[in-house]
Amino acid sequence: MMQVHFNQPYMAGEEFQNIINGALSGQISGNGIFTKKCHEFFEHRYGIRKALLTTSCSDALEMAALLADIKSGDEVIVPSFTFVSTANAFVLRGAKIVFADVQEDTPIMDVDTLEPLITKKTRAIVVVHYAGMACDMDRIMALAEKHGLIVVEDAAHAVEATYKGQPLGTIGHFGSFSFHETKNVISGEGGMISVNDDRFVKRSEIIWEKGTNRVAFKRGQVDKYQWVDVGSSYLPSDIIAAVLFAQLTRIDTIQKMRLEVWKRYDQKLKPLQEEGKLQLPVIPEYASNNGHMFYIVTNSPEERDKLLFHLNINGVMAVIHYLPLHSSSYYEDKHDGRPLPNTDRFASCIIRLPFYNVLSEVQQDFVVEKLKAFF
Ligand SMILES: *Cc1c(COP(=O)(O)O)cnc(C)c1O
């Protein structure tokens, strides 16, 4: 029987050659030639003030929490419908997470619900551009400015996506990207922080290099390097950067492939939406589509579970996510008890369909056929 996997890592071409060239260059530790190439790529393409590769998006978020100087007792507003790292990075600094709900039509933060959540202790808002769909950044930035808050964009899904034409991850004070193998451009594990505010640039390089001024030393700006601040080892091996750079040189091709897969699902599933069987993604007018993932929303949690089972036993490796963070076993007794109905609905009704660069039309037809058979 045919099996359609959920994900399949795609090698763009020069990954292995780059690794060899990196090794021959004499340095495979962090901040080597490929790391610099990746930084330049993103700084040039997106206009990022300072891009720093990290070993994961989780690390980039932890760096953002350190740079924002989050301390014990500070409050940070985070959507509940997200991956655990979005909140965990701030919990590690002692923050209290105030969970926000998502919109009714699209699982991105509902800006209308944010202002009442802001107190004297609020220090930051973390937005998640779910499926690469932008949150309403003008309104979020205005709110942050009014209350003196830091904005972190979790752009793990959002490489190549824009808000009113502006690249995501470049609008807030910080952005975090992921190059995990399930994302658009990949290096196995991997990530990046974008530092978009001059005030934080110098410190970002120090925190990145274990709290030392080694980056300045390597540039010849100081004659020895030493411990000057807190930090950790956030920089990846140049081998990771070598793989990532091979992906970046093919990013337009990768995006074209992914958008084709996305559009084919959208077209082939439109009839099921018209019959009221399921809902397809609704992309806000101000947002672009970066072909990160394709999800469907069922009419009830019971139907979602039955459909998922039906797909899985018929060879379609669809998956679900996210279990809401506000009712997770780690956070439920720390949450303030507010119900987050849209979060609960998406969490219990979303199915993510198999999605990867080289998913063929034959495989997609198979997925669609299994969906139709269920309904
Ligand atoms: C994948 C993901 C992360 C974590 O990325 P890693 O690179 O695996 O640390 C964080 N936030 C969101 C929304 C994600 O999807």
The ligand as a Gaussian input file, in Angstrom:
#p B3LYP/6-31G(d) Opt

LIG

0 1
 C        9.760000      24.563000      15.345000
 C        9.320000      25.668000      16.236000
 C       10.113000      26.186000      17.267000
 C       11.390000      25.532000      17.707000
 O       12.314000      25.424000      16.730000
 P       13.631000      24.573000      17.035000
 O       14.551000      25.067000      15.951000
 O       13.265000      23.141000      16.901000
 O       14.113000      24.944000      18.385000
 C        9.679000      27.284000      17.968000
 N        8.500000      27.859000      17.701000
 C        7.690000      27.383000      16.746000
 C        6.390000      28.077000      16.471000
 C        8.059000      26.259000      15.999000
 O        7.242000      25.752000      15.092000

